[in-house]
Amino acid sequence: MSNKPTICFDISKNERFQITDNYKMLHRKLKANWNVEQNEVDLNKECLARTKIFVLAGPQDRFTEEEFEVLKDYVEQSAGSLLVLLGEGGEQEFNTNVNFFLEQYGIYINSDNVVRPHYYKNFHPKECIVGGGVVCESMWRQLLKRDIEKVDYDFSDEKYKIHFQYPYGATLNVSEPANVLLTTGPVVYPFNRPLAGYYSNAKGGKILALGSGYIWHDKYLQDKTNDAMLEYMLQLLGTEEINYTHLDFNDVELNDNKHFTDLAFLADMPKACLIDSIGTEMPADFKEMFDMSLCSLSNRLLKDVIDTYAQLHVNYEPLRIIKPQFEIPLPALQLATFPPIFSEPPAPPLELFDLDETFSPARSQLAQITGQCLQALRSKEPARRAPNQRELENYVKECARITAIIREQQEMPAREILNIVARQISSYAPYAED
């Protein structure tokens, strides 16, 4: 029999995240050091007795009171570890009541979502990359020692070097006796709100609640930081090697959970005048100030409408759904077996310039062309080392263009060029005699 500890994933509540669907990579990593099981029946003490970590990965059904008692006994008496994962929208989106159990330990998963105000790496705003969100000092010091991608910048606090992916998640409310491990940090909205709550008792029972189950989804577990956080949290829940002190949570900056008025609801329910309410006390529920009957539905004319059918001698039949038929001019699309390979774009057709020819002085250009001619003569056979007439003419013409004796497109015989040069040299003779 294997000595590996057991981690059990519950699937009795129609969990959104399962090891056979979108947690396949997580399953492969766990099999190396854990016995991985799934629970398909209602929670009971027998199924949790041999389990070290019990995972509720996005439950989408409600728990019974008896099941909550089983979980409470598992944490408080059996020293078990419970991992709870949800997602954006919280309980309302997942149609569960897991907060009823978590509230006993100071943890509550809100029905909201987390977004990044500006684009960074991921395209969707809810695929957040959180920087400076690991607020537990012992945790971020351990993560910096692991093989993760660190931000190459000299921060005043080293925890800002850790960036992890937190996609499609919600915030938490965390109070005593629980502590905050992760927050949204100063970049992701809402700012400095808890993302992970941790509870432990004297008997060794532990609860870890995360507002996003997508953090270990196959798509995001490829991130080195998310992978390192998974290993750290498994070590936290599965062993006694990590023990926190009050000093680990001294430098935790949290903002209050702010509520805003539902402007869309108020805009749909206007009231023409509120003068009658002057001098009266404001009701506790502000929605009582709006007349909901103005936008209500009424069936009082339904009988008259049905009687109209008989007057018009038309048979009354309930409406039936007519299924539309769409003509498809093209065949149905088929997914490509292999993604298309796009060729690299060609280099831009830029003109090439000889910088030496453009910017070097005339003497350097003369020395360069003379050197090329001498090198060509040395490379010839001894019998053919003497330059011919055409080579000499080309050499003279090129030197004349360099020294601006002739224009770029001007054609002139080499003899005339030499004649011009000789006249210029002879004109300097009187100055030499003086």
Backbone torsions as a table, in degrees:
resi	resn	phi	psi	omega
1	MET	NA	139.8	-176.2
2	SER	-72.0	143.9	177.9
3	ASN	-91.9	5.0	-179.1
4	LYS	-69.6	142.4	174.2
5	PRO	-68.6	161.9	-174.6
6	THR	-107.2	133.7	171.3
7	ILE	-119.3	128.8	-173.1
8	CYS	-119.6	130.3	176.7
9	PHE	-102.2	124.8	179.2
10	ASP	-81.1	131.5	175.1
11	ILE	-125.9	12.2	-178.7
12	SER	-76.3	-15.9	-179.4
13	LYS	-107.8	30.6	177.5
14	ASN	54.4	49.9	-176.2
15	GLU	-59.8	141.3	-179.6
16	ARG	-73.6	-32.3	-177.5
17	PHE	-109.3	118.8	-177.3
18	GLN	-132.8	149.1	-176.3
19	ILE	-70.8	-14.5	177.4
20	THR	-94.9	-2.1	-176.4
21	ASP	-122.2	-81.5	-175.1
22	ASN	-109.0	8.4	174.6
23	TYR	-117.8	32.8	-176.8
24	LYS	-66.2	-42.5	179.4
25	MET	-64.9	-39.3	176.0
26	LEU	-62.0	-39.5	179.2
27	HIS	-61.6	-43.6	179.9
28	ARG	-63.5	-38.5	179.5
29	LYS	-68.8	-37.7	-177.0
30	LEU	-71.1	-32.7	-175.0
31	LYS	-62.7	-19.5	-178.9
32	ALA	-69.6	-34.4	-174.3
33	ASN	-126.7	-1.1	-175.4
34	TRP	-134.0	152.8	165.3
35	ASN	-88.6	114.8	-174.3
36	VAL	-97.3	125.3	179.8
37	GLU	-130.0	165.7	175.7
38	GLN	-128.0	141.3	178.7
39	ASN	-108.5	119.7	-177.2
40	GLU	-105.2	-7.1	-176.1
41	VAL	-106.4	171.5	176.6
42	ASP	-60.8	148.4	-174.8
43	LEU	-65.1	134.4	176.6
44	ASN	-148.6	165.5	-175.9
45	LYS	-65.2	-30.8	-177.4
46	GLU	-66.5	-40.8	-177.5
47	CYS	-74.2	-20.1	179.2
48	LEU	-98.5	-6.9	-173.9
49	ALA	-64.1	-37.9	-175.8
50	ARG	-99.5	11.6	-174.6
51	THR	-102.1	130.9	176.3
52	LYS	-85.5	-43.9	177.9
53	ILE	-126.0	126.3	177.3
54	PHE	-111.2	128.4	-171.3
55	VAL	-114.1	126.5	170.4
56	LEU	-107.3	93.2	-172.1
57	ALA	-95.2	78.1	177.4
58	GLY	76.4	58.1	178.6
59	PRO	-64.7	139.8	-178.3
60	GLN	-120.1	16.3	173.0
61	ASP	-131.7	166.8	-176.7
62	ARG	-89.6	148.0	176.6
63	PHE	-90.8	151.2	175.6
64	THR	-88.9	166.9	179.5
65	GLU	-64.1	-36.0	178.4
66	GLU	-65.0	-37.9	179.4
67	GLU	-67.9	-36.9	175.5
68	PHE	-64.1	-36.2	177.3
69	GLU	-65.6	-36.6	177.1
70	VAL	-64.1	-44.5	179.0
71	LEU	-65.0	-39.1	179.4
72	LYS	-64.0	-43.2	177.4
73	ASP	-65.9	-35.0	179.5
74	TYR	-64.5	-38.5	-178.2
75	VAL	-82.3	-43.9	-170.9
76	GLU	-87.8	-29.6	-176.6
77	GLN	-108.3	-37.8	-175.7
78	SER	-93.6	3.0	179.3
79	ALA	56.0	39.6	178.6
80	GLY	-88.0	164.9	179.5
81	SER	-115.1	128.8	-177.6
82	LEU	-116.5	129.0	177.2
83	LEU	-115.3	121.1	-177.7
84	VAL	-115.9	127.3	179.6
85	LEU	-125.4	134.3	173.4
86	LEU	-129.8	-148.7	-178.5
87	GLY	-162.8	-169.1	-178.2
88	GLU	-60.0	142.5	-177.8
89	GLY	92.2	-18.0	176.3
90	GLY	59.8	-140.7	-177.2
91	GLU	-62.7	-37.9	-177.7
92	GLN	-63.1	-40.9	-179.0
93	GLU	-72.8	-36.5	-175.7
94	PHE	-92.8	-7.5	177.7
95	ASN	54.9	50.7	179.6
96	THR	-131.5	174.3	-179.5
97	ASN	-129.6	32.9	-176.0
98	VAL	-66.4	-22.7	178.4
99	ASN	-64.7	-26.4	177.9
100	PHE	-59.3	-35.4	178.1
101	PHE	-80.9	-42.3	-175.5
102	LEU	-68.9	-29.0	-178.1
103	GLU	-61.6	-25.8	179.2
104	GLN	-65.7	-19.8	-176.8
105	TYR	-115.3	18.2	174.0
106	GLY	81.9	21.5	-178.2
107	ILE	-125.6	137.1	177.3
108	TYR	-146.1	126.3	179.6
109	ILE	-92.6	119.9	-175.3
110	ASN	-76.8	158.6	177.4
111	SER	-94.2	62.2	179.5
112	ASP	-137.0	-165.4	175.9
113	ASN	-145.1	166.7	-177.0
114	VAL	-115.0	132.9	-179.0
115	VAL	-132.8	156.9	174.2
116	ARG	-102.9	125.2	-173.0
117	PRO	-65.0	-23.0	-178.4
118	HIS	-135.7	161.2	-176.1
119	TYR	-69.1	133.7	175.1
120	TYR	-156.8	106.5	177.0
121	LYS	67.9	-71.7	-177.9
122	ASN	-79.5	148.9	-174.4
123	PHE	-78.9	-40.1	-174.9
124	HIS	-82.4	135.4	-179.1
125	PRO	-60.3	-26.8	-179.2
126	LYS	-82.5	-8.9	174.2
127	GLU	-86.1	75.1	-169.1
128	CYS	-78.5	143.4	168.8
129	ILE	-113.2	112.0	-171.8
130	VAL	-94.6	128.5	175.3
131	GLY	-113.8	134.4	-178.3
132	GLY	71.3	25.3	-176.8
133	GLY	-93.7	-12.3	178.4
134	VAL	-85.3	99.0	-171.2
135	VAL	-95.3	-16.0	176.6
136	CYS	-75.6	118.4	-172.8
137	GLU	-61.8	-43.6	179.8
138	SER	-62.4	-34.9	-178.0
139	MET	-71.0	-47.6	-176.1
140	TRP	-72.0	-26.6	174.9
141	ARG	-68.5	-37.7	176.9
142	GLN	-68.0	-39.3	-179.2
143	LEU	-67.1	-34.6	179.7
144	LEU	-66.4	-22.5	178.2
145	LYS	-81.7	-12.0	-176.9
146	ARG	-93.3	172.9	-177.6
147	ASP	-82.5	85.1	178.5
148	ILE	-127.6	165.2	176.5
149	GLU	-84.6	115.8	-178.9
150	LYS	-102.4	147.1	177.2
151	VAL	-75.2	124.0	-177.0
152	ASP	-82.8	79.3	179.8
153	TYR	-153.9	145.4	-176.8
154	ASP	-85.7	84.5	178.9
155	PHE	-80.9	153.9	175.0
156	SER	-69.2	-28.5	177.5
157	ASP	-123.1	126.1	-172.6
158	GLU	-68.6	-16.8	-179.9
159	LYS	-65.8	-20.3	179.1
160	TYR	-74.2	-9.3	176.1
161	LYS	-76.4	-13.9	-177.5
162	ILE	-95.1	120.3	175.3
163	HIS	-119.8	124.6	177.9
164	PHE	-126.3	156.8	-177.9
165	GLN	-90.6	132.1	179.6
166	TYR	-132.5	81.6	-173.8
167	PRO	-89.2	141.5	171.3
168	TYR	48.4	55.0	-176.0
169	GLY	-119.0	173.9	179.5
170	ALA	-121.9	167.1	176.0
171	THR	-93.2	170.5	-179.6
172	LEU	-126.4	159.2	164.2
173	ASN	-108.9	123.5	-175.9
174	VAL	-126.1	128.5	177.4
175	SER	-138.8	173.3	179.9
176	GLU	-60.0	143.2	9.8
177	PRO	-89.5	9.6	-178.9
178	ALA	-87.1	164.8	179.1
179	ASN	-129.3	160.5	-178.1
180	VAL	-97.4	128.8	175.6
181	LEU	-101.2	-40.5	-176.6
182	LEU	-128.4	146.8	173.6
183	THR	-134.4	173.4	178.0
184	THR	-75.7	-15.3	179.2
185	GLY	74.3	-170.8	-176.4
186	PRO	-87.1	3.0	-173.9
187	VAL	-110.4	-40.9	-174.6
188	VAL	-89.5	138.6	-178.0
189	TYR	-95.5	137.7	-2.4
190	PRO	-73.1	142.1	-170.1
191	PHE	-73.1	140.0	172.9
192	ASN	52.9	48.5	175.1
193	ARG	-112.6	144.2	-176.3
194	PRO	-64.0	143.0	175.0
195	LEU	-116.6	-21.7	-178.7
196	ALA	-142.7	130.6	177.3
197	GLY	-117.3	141.9	-175.5
198	TYR	-130.6	134.2	178.1
199	TYR	-130.5	141.1	174.4
200	SER	-145.4	152.1	179.1
201	ASN	-122.0	177.2	-174.8
202	ALA	-68.0	-25.3	-178.9
203	LYS	-84.0	-4.1	178.9
204	GLY	101.5	0.4	176.5
205	GLY	-72.8	141.3	-174.7
206	LYS	-138.1	146.7	174.4
207	ILE	-133.6	129.2	175.2
208	LEU	-125.6	120.7	-179.4
209	ALA	-116.0	128.9	178.2
210	LEU	-119.3	139.8	-178.7
211	GLY	-81.2	0.0	179.5
212	SER	-141.0	120.4	172.5
213	GLY	-83.7	-13.2	179.8
214	TYR	-75.3	-9.0	-177.1
215	ILE	-62.2	-25.9	177.6
216	TRP	-117.1	22.4	172.2
217	HIS	-64.1	153.4	-178.0
218	ASP	-53.8	-33.4	-176.8
219	LYS	-71.1	-31.9	-172.5
220	TYR	-107.5	-11.4	178.6
221	LEU	-73.7	-12.4	176.3
222	GLN	-68.5	-19.6	177.1
223	ASP	-68.1	131.5	-175.5
224	LYS	-63.2	-36.9	-179.2
225	THR	-68.8	-41.9	176.9
226	ASN	-62.7	-38.9	177.9
227	ASP	-64.1	-42.9	179.2
228	ALA	-66.0	-36.6	177.7
229	MET	-66.7	-35.7	176.1
230	LEU	-61.4	-48.8	180.0
231	GLU	-61.5	-39.8	-179.6
232	TYR	-65.3	-44.0	-177.0
233	MET	-71.6	-31.7	173.4
234	LEU	-66.4	-38.8	176.0
235	GLN	-66.1	-36.7	179.0
236	LEU	-65.5	-43.6	-176.8
237	LEU	-84.3	-31.3	-171.9
238	GLY	-95.3	-11.8	-178.8
239	THR	-133.7	175.9	175.8
240	GLU	-107.6	19.8	-175.8
241	GLU	-76.0	-25.8	-176.9
242	ILE	-107.6	118.7	177.3
243	ASN	-129.5	126.2	-178.3
244	TYR	-91.6	154.5	171.2
245	THR	-121.1	172.1	-179.4
246	HIS	-66.2	-20.6	179.2
247	LEU	-69.7	-24.8	-179.2
248	ASP	-69.2	-17.8	-175.2
249	PHE	-118.6	19.5	179.7
250	ASN	-73.3	-36.4	-173.0
251	ASP	-101.0	49.1	-179.6
252	VAL	-105.2	115.9	-179.9
253	GLU	-100.6	116.3	-177.0
254	LEU	-125.7	144.3	173.5
255	ASN	-105.2	154.5	178.6
256	ASP	-70.8	152.7	177.0
257	ASN	-79.4	109.4	-174.3
258	LYS	-94.5	137.1	177.6
259	HIS	-108.5	140.7	-179.6
260	PHE	-118.3	154.3	179.9
261	THR	-65.7	140.1	177.9
262	ASP	-77.6	88.0	-175.3
263	LEU	-66.4	-34.9	180.0
264	ALA	-64.1	-39.5	178.8
265	PHE	-66.4	-43.6	-178.7
266	LEU	-67.1	-35.2	-178.7
267	ALA	-67.8	-29.1	179.4
268	ASP	-82.2	-12.0	-177.1
269	MET	-123.8	65.4	-177.7
270	PRO	-78.1	153.7	172.6
271	LYS	-125.0	131.7	-168.8
272	ALA	-63.3	-39.6	-173.0
273	CYS	-145.9	138.4	178.9
274	LEU	-119.4	21.1	-176.7
275	ILE	-65.6	-35.1	-177.7
276	ASP	-62.7	-22.6	-176.9
277	SER	-84.0	-4.9	-179.9
278	ILE	-68.3	131.9	-179.7
279	GLY	89.6	-4.7	177.6
280	THR	-105.2	162.2	-179.2
281	GLU	-76.0	146.7	178.2
282	MET	-74.3	127.8	179.3
283	PRO	-66.2	154.8	-180.0
284	ALA	-64.3	-37.9	176.8
285	ASP	-100.7	110.3	-175.6
286	PHE	-65.2	-18.2	-179.7
287	LYS	-68.6	-17.9	177.7
288	GLU	-69.1	-16.6	179.7
289	MET	-76.8	-8.9	-176.8
290	PHE	-109.8	140.2	-177.8
291	ASP	-85.9	101.8	-177.8
292	MET	-72.6	-19.3	-177.6
293	SER	-70.3	-16.9	-179.2
294	LEU	-65.7	-28.1	-177.4
295	CYS	-117.1	23.2	-178.1
296	SER	-87.4	164.7	178.2
297	LEU	-94.4	145.8	-179.6
298	SER	-134.6	137.3	178.5
299	ASN	-106.7	17.5	-174.4
300	ARG	-68.4	-22.4	179.6
301	LEU	-97.0	3.7	-176.8
302	LEU	-65.6	-39.0	-179.7
303	LYS	-64.0	-40.5	179.0
304	ASP	-64.8	-36.0	179.3
305	VAL	-67.1	-42.1	-180.0
306	ILE	-66.9	-38.1	178.2
307	ASP	-65.2	-25.9	179.6
308	THR	-65.4	-30.6	177.4
309	TYR	-59.0	-44.2	-179.2
310	ALA	-67.2	-36.8	178.9
311	GLN	-66.6	-33.2	179.8
312	LEU	-91.1	2.0	-179.7
313	HIS	57.0	45.2	177.6
314	VAL	-118.8	133.0	179.4
315	ASN	-68.3	134.6	178.7
316	TYR	-87.3	118.7	178.4
317	GLU	-132.3	141.8	176.0
318	PRO	-65.6	149.8	-179.1
319	LEU	-66.1	140.5	178.0
320	ARG	-115.5	148.1	179.5
321	ILE	-80.0	123.4	177.1
322	ILE	-96.1	116.1	-179.4
323	LYS	-73.8	122.6	-179.8
324	PRO	-72.5	150.5	175.9
325	GLN	-115.9	120.1	-178.0
326	PHE	-104.1	130.6	175.7
327	GLU	-88.0	123.8	-178.0
328	ILE	-102.6	109.0	-177.6
329	PRO	-71.8	-21.9	-177.7
330	LEU	-115.0	153.5	178.0
331	PRO	-64.0	158.1	-179.6
332	ALA	-62.6	144.2	-179.0
333	LEU	-71.7	142.9	176.0
334	GLN	-119.3	135.8	179.5
335	LEU	-66.4	137.4	179.6
336	ALA	-71.0	138.9	177.6
337	THR	-65.9	-41.6	178.3
338	PHE	-122.9	141.3	178.0
339	PRO	-64.6	147.9	-179.7
340	PRO	-64.4	148.1	179.1
341	ILE	-104.1	115.7	-178.8
342	PHE	-95.4	131.2	-179.6
343	SER	-75.1	153.5	179.1
344	GLU	-69.7	140.8	179.1
345	PRO	-66.3	147.2	179.8
346	PRO	-68.0	161.9	178.5
347	ALA	-67.2	147.2	-179.7
348	PRO	-64.1	140.8	-177.3
349	PRO	-75.5	72.4	179.7
350	LEU	-90.0	145.1	177.2
351	GLU	-72.9	144.0	-179.8
352	LEU	-99.8	133.3	-179.4
353	PHE	-117.4	138.9	173.3
354	ASP	-86.1	103.9	-175.2
355	LEU	-65.7	-35.6	179.0
356	ASP	-63.2	-41.0	-178.8
357	GLU	-70.0	-30.6	-175.4
358	THR	-82.3	-41.3	-170.9
359	PHE	-108.4	-16.4	-176.8
360	SER	-75.3	149.9	180.0
361	PRO	-69.9	167.8	-176.2
362	ALA	-62.9	-39.2	-178.7
363	ARG	-62.7	-40.7	178.6
364	SER	-64.7	-40.3	179.0
365	GLN	-66.3	-38.8	177.5
366	LEU	-64.4	-42.0	178.8
367	ALA	-64.8	-36.5	-178.8
368	GLN	-68.0	-46.4	-178.3
369	ILE	-69.7	-33.0	176.7
370	THR	-66.4	-41.0	177.6
371	GLY	-63.4	-38.8	178.2
372	GLN	-63.6	-41.1	179.8
373	CYS	-66.7	-42.9	179.2
374	LEU	-64.8	-37.6	178.5
375	GLN	-66.5	-36.5	177.5
376	ALA	-66.4	-36.6	178.9
377	LEU	-68.6	-38.6	-179.3
378	ARG	-69.0	-28.6	-178.0
379	SER	-77.8	-13.4	-179.4
380	LYS	-77.4	166.8	176.6
381	GLU	-68.3	151.6	-178.0
382	PRO	-55.6	-34.3	-177.9
383	ALA	-72.2	-19.0	-175.1
384	ARG	-119.4	28.7	-177.3
385	ARG	-77.0	-22.0	-179.6
386	ALA	-68.7	129.8	180.0
387	PRO	-71.3	147.1	178.3
388	ASN	-87.4	176.9	-174.5
389	GLN	-65.5	-39.3	-176.0
390	ARG	-67.6	-39.4	179.7
391	GLU	-63.9	-41.1	178.5
392	LEU	-63.4	-42.5	179.3
393	GLU	-62.1	-43.4	179.1
394	ASN	-62.7	-39.7	179.5
395	TYR	-63.8	-44.1	-179.2
396	VAL	-65.4	-42.8	-179.3
397	LYS	-64.6	-40.7	-178.7
398	GLU	-67.1	-39.4	177.1
399	CYS	-65.3	-35.0	178.6
400	ALA	-66.8	-38.6	177.8
401	ARG	-66.6	-39.1	-179.2
402	ILE	-64.3	-41.7	-177.8
403	THR	-87.4	5.9	176.0
404	ALA	64.9	27.3	173.4
405	ILE	-71.8	-37.0	174.6
406	ILE	-124.2	159.3	179.1
407	ARG	-77.1	172.2	-172.3
408	GLU	-63.6	-43.6	-176.2
409	GLN	-99.4	3.6	-177.3
410	GLN	-79.4	137.6	177.4
411	GLU	-106.9	129.6	-179.6
412	MET	-150.2	136.8	178.7
413	PRO	-61.5	152.9	-178.8
414	ALA	-63.2	-33.9	-179.3
415	ARG	-62.6	-42.2	-179.9
416	GLU	-66.7	-37.4	177.7
417	ILE	-61.5	-45.0	179.0
418	LEU	-64.6	-34.8	177.9
419	ASN	-63.1	-42.8	178.8
420	ILE	-63.4	-42.2	-179.7
421	VAL	-64.2	-42.4	-178.9
422	ALA	-64.0	-40.0	179.1
423	ARG	-64.6	-39.9	179.1
424	GLN	-66.0	-38.5	179.4
425	ILE	-66.4	-42.1	-178.6
426	SER	-67.6	-26.1	179.1
427	SER	-70.5	-18.7	178.5
428	TYR	-86.7	-8.1	-175.9
429	ALA	-61.8	-46.8	179.7
430	PRO	-57.3	-37.7	179.6
431	TYR	-67.0	-33.6	178.7
432	ALA	-67.2	-36.3	-179.9
433	GLU	-68.0	-37.2	178.5
434	ASP	-64.8	NA	NA
